[in-house]
Amino acid sequence: MALDESQQSDPLVVIRNGKEIILQAFDWESHKHDWWINLDTKVPDIAKSGFTTAWLPPVCQSLAPEG
């Protein structure tokens, strides 16, 4: 399934052709840094690298210092 030109430039288009590449965009140490800000600035480069999806943790408020 080919995407038309408008879909190729739309970052919200979900590709569901079995060729998705998922980036695990966090780890257990992410809470120690400004990871969300850092990740946000890298989205264009991540997309250019071929990733079609990023897996992010759900937002929560935890009593644990790790988040």
Contacts in CASP RR format, 6 or more apart in sequence:
PFRMAT RR
TARGET T0000
AUTHOR 0000-0000-0000
METHOD contacts of the structure
MODEL  1
MALDESQQSDPLVVIRNGKEIILQAFDWESHKHDWWINLDTKVPDIAKSG
FTTAWLPPVCQSLAPEG
1 17 0 8 1.000
3 13 0 8 1.000
3 15 0 8 1.000
7 13 0 8 1.000
11 43 0 8 1.000
11 47 0 8 1.000
15 52 0 8 1.000
19 52 0 8 1.000
20 52 0 8 1.000
20 53 0 8 1.000
21 50 0 8 1.000
21 51 0 8 1.000
21 52 0 8 1.000
21 53 0 8 1.000
22 51 0 8 1.000
22 52 0 8 1.000
22 53 0 8 1.000
22 54 0 8 1.000
22 55 0 8 1.000
23 46 0 8 1.000
23 51 0 8 1.000
23 53 0 8 1.000
23 54 0 8 1.000
23 55 0 8 1.000
24 54 0 8 1.000
24 55 0 8 1.000
25 39 0 8 1.000
25 54 0 8 1.000
25 55 0 8 1.000
25 56 0 8 1.000
26 35 0 8 1.000
26 39 0 8 1.000
26 55 0 8 1.000
26 56 0 8 1.000
26 57 0 8 1.000
28 66 0 8 1.000
31 65 0 8 1.000
31 66 0 8 1.000
31 67 0 8 1.000
39 54 0 8 1.000
46 54 0 8 1.000
60 67 0 8 1.000
END
